[in-house]
Amino acid sequence: MPQHQYWQRPLSALPAVVLIAALLAGCGGGGGGSSTATTSNVQPSTLPQLPGAPSFTGNTALDGYNWINYRRAQLGLSVLARNGQVDAAAQGHSNYLRLNNTVSHEQTAGAPGFTGVNLADRLSAAGYGLTGGYAIGEVISATSNSSGFYQAEELITAVYHRFVMFEPVFKEVGTGAATAAAGNYTYFTADLTARNGLGAGIGAGRLVNYPANNQTDVPTNFFSDTESPDPVPDQDEVGYPISVHADSGRGGGGVVVRSFTVAPRGGNALSARLLSSATDSRTTASAAAIIPLAPLRAGTVYDVSFDGTVGGVATTRTWSFTTHN
């Protein structure tokens, strides 16, 4: 299957943060992809103080890896094993982006730091063969903030990236980072993989949600216009995205939404844009999300309700989260 490739822009035109994502699969996998560019939505200084958060090391690649697994564990997803060969592919790509002053999932043969045209090529060059059924995905950020916690959290905030990072059937991940002296931009790459068959995932007919149940310090807003493609056309500042995730590549029709709502405790359901494979061509069949059309209130408990089917199995779920003060 072809890799989904969307967006490229030279560094001279970049906003404060640039994020792009791609997901592809072969021989029994599944998925979709998208790409985004976003401004800052989180305060990196607060991230290490969150309950159960990993210790900050100052190594961008390691901290990014730890933060991805921290958030996956909050949802009840598997912790991804760190693979040295996948690390090498991710590090090589971050080096390429730095050397060529660009952000892209593809490399050009003959350019400085070239290691492979696409993700599959770069994994192969690093000795990581895609044998058997497999699924691979890549997310990239470029920002003047070198914190791996910050980079990974920004990628999770952008909902199309979240679909890739919270795919349950991935088994391994590799991360790499490179900082350019000019402009002090740090390029962070995370490559997520499963080979020789997909991971166990969460099981047929099941899903997980983000924000997680009883999660606190959830951001109140997201700037939709800075994401490309724009998940909420004709509107900029919106509420924080809320999503559900199921196993991909298992058949059965994926996630089908009958109703998906969010409301402040004791209040009415908010107006929101639904992202599902039925309403949005960029949303993978194994996930869905709602994006409130106005920022959420600070220090407020929100109740979420999902009703639909997952792989043809009727599924109802309710949960709550609290926004930061």
PEDA-V943989 format. One record per backbone hydrogen bond with DSSP energy under -1.0 kcal/mol. CO is the residue of the C=O (numbers start at 1). NH is the residue of the N-H. Records with the same first field share a line. If there is no record, write none. Layout:
CO=NH  NH
This chain:
10=13
11=14
18=142
19=36
20=140
22=138
24=136
26=134
34=21
36=19
43=46
46=49
47=50
50=53
59=63
60=64
61=65
62=66
63=67
64=68
65=69
66=70
67=71
68=72
69=73
70=74
71=75
72=77
81=173
83=87
84=88
85=89
86=90
87=91
88=92
89=93
90=94
91=95
92=96
93=97
94=98
95=99
96=100
97=102
101=11
108=111
111=114
117=107
118=122
119=123
120=124
121=125
122=126
123=128
124=127
129=131
131=196
133=197
134=26
135=194
136=24
137=192
138=22
139=190
140=20
141=188
142=18
143=186
147=151
148=152
149=153
150=154
151=155
152=156
153=157
154=158
158=162
159=163
161=165
162=166
164=167
167=170
169=199
171=81
172=193
173=83
174=191
176=189
178=187
185=180
186=143
187=178
188=141
189=176
190=139
191=174
192=137
193=171  172
194=135
203=206
208=245
210=243
212=215
215=322
218=324
220=296
222=224  238
223=226
224=227
232=235
236=224
238=222
242=290
243=210
244=288
245=208
254=311
256=309
259=307
261=305
262=270
263=303
264=267
271=293
273=291
275=289
276=280
280=283
284=287
285=255
286=246
288=244
289=275
290=242
291=273
292=239
300=323
301=265
302=321
303=263
304=319
305=261
306=317
307=258  259
308=315
309=256
310=313
313=310
315=308
317=306
319=304
320=214
321=302
322=218
324=299
